[in-house]
Every structure is written in structure tokens, then in C-alpha cells.
Amino acid sequence: MNKSITIEEAQLKVDDWIKTFGVRYFSELTNMAILTEEVGELARIIARKYGDQSFKQTDLEYNMADEMADVLWVLICLANQTGVNLSEAFDKNMQKKTDRDSHRHLNNEKLIT
């Protein structure tokens, strides 16, 4: 199943899954805690793969793409239950970054190497 979907489609798919299999959304506070946990699992993989930490045997079971998908899933849950259209929010955020940073990084010597 390598079909690309839009952010809006992802929000609908998650909502449909929750209503079909998940009974209901966890509370926003619970989902925020779960999001933090999932980001931590992703950070663990990145710290070992790209950072200075060594892998432990138990780290080998983690899959970076799957952990990123877990982060995305919970973020979508939070967006759905708080009424945030992530597609609109992303577009607005990209415009904000463009307006604010369109020239900011071009002369940053730390980035130009």
C-alpha cells in the first residue's frame, strides 16, 4: 500500500479508525502524554543512529519510520479532537516561516559549508 494521501485524508482515516476500532479518542491529556512518549522513542533511535550513543540489543527492535508514523498518528488524534485542520495549519505555518525566515539563513556561516 504505497499510495500517498493528503493530510486531510490522514485525519479522516484516523478518525474513521478511532470510531470503528478504538471506541473513542483518549483524552487530550492522555494523547499529549502518549505523543511525548512516541517522540522519546523516536529520539532514542536518532540518538543511537546519528548521535554518539551505542545501540543496545533492545534498541534493535525499533524502526525509525514506524516511530515517526506513531508520532504522526497521535498528532493527528490531537488535531482531530481539538478541531485543528492540520492541512490549513501547515499552510499557514509555512507562510509564517517564509515571511519570517526567507533571508534569515542565507548568510548563516554555520549552514554554508
C-alpha positions, 0 to 999 in steps of 0.5 A, a space after each residue: 500500500 504505497 499510495 500517498 494521501 493528503 493530510 486531510 485524508 490522514 485525519 479522516 482515516 484516523 478518525 474513521 479508525 478511532 470510531 470503528 476500532 478504538 471506541 473513542 479518542 483518549 483524552 487530550 491529556 492522555 494523547 499529549 502524554 502518549 505523543 511525548 512518549 512516541 517522540 522519546 522513542 523516536 529520539 532514542 533511535 536518532 540518538 543511537 543512529 546519528 548521535 554518539 550513543 551505542 545501540 543496545 540489543 533492545 534498541 534493535 527492535 525499533 524502526 525509525 519510520 514506524 516511530 515517526 508514523 506513531 508520532 504522526 498518528 497521535 498528532 493527528 488524534 490531537 488535531 482531530 479532537 481539538 478541531 485543528 485542520 492540520 492541512 490549513 495549519 501547515 499552510 499557514 505555518 509555512 507562510 509564517 516561516 517564509 515571511 519570517 525566515 526567507 533571508 534569515 539563513 542565507 548568510 548563516 556561516 554555520 549552514 554554508 559549508 
